[in-house]
Amino acid sequence: MQAIAKKYGVALEEIYFIDDQLSYLIGTDTLGVSVFLAGWGYCTESQKEEAKKRKITVIEEEKDFYPVLKKVLS
């Protein structure tokens, strides 16, 4: 993430990272990156529960992707 921030000249806090595997998100959030768990795809129910415990936003369905990001960005 730091390489991405440097390459594009943005702060880590300006990066939004969405993935369907919780393990990729854990640790990235501590850098200041905004992380979201995609609840569709390979994500399991236990990953969703763990994400919620860690206060990581879960986007339950693909159709919710843009509405959630729009809310976060406004």
N, C-alpha and C positions, 0 to 999 in steps of 0.2 A: 504494500500500500504506500509505503514511503517513496518507493521508486515511481509509482504512478503520480503521486502528488508532485514530486519534483519534475517529472517529465512534462506535466501539463500546467505547472506553475500554480497549483491550488493548495490550500491548507487541507490537512487531513479531515477537518471538520466539514469541509465542503464535499466530501465523497460520500456517496450512498451505495452500499454494497448489499445486493440481494442474492441469496443462494438457497438451494433446497437441502443443504446439509449443514446442520448446526455446528459441526466441528470446524468448518471454514470460517464461521462468524465469531466463534469464541476466540478472544484474544485481539481480534481486529477492532472490536468495539472499545477496548481499553486504549486504543490509539486516538480515539476521538472520532473515528469513522462511524457514520450512522448505518446500522446494520438491520436487515429485515430477513426473516425466514420465510421462504416461499413454501406455503403449506401444501402445494401440489407437487407432483413429481416423486422424487425418492424420499421425501420427508416422512418420518414416522410420527405416530401419535405421541410417543415418548419424547421425541425431539421437540414437538410442539409444546408439550408440558414443561420441559426443561427451559425452553426459550422464554416462556411466559414467566417462569421463576426468576430468570436472569433479566427480566424487563426488556427482552428483545421482541419487537413487534412481529407478529405472525400475520402474513397476508394469506388468508385461508384459501382463496380461490384465485385463479388467474384473472378472472374478470374484475377482481378487486384491486389489482395492481395499480392502475392509473388513479383511481379515486384515493387510495391510501397515500400515494406519492404526492398527489395534488394537495391533499390536506397537510402533509408534512412541509411542503414547500411554500405554503401560503402563510 
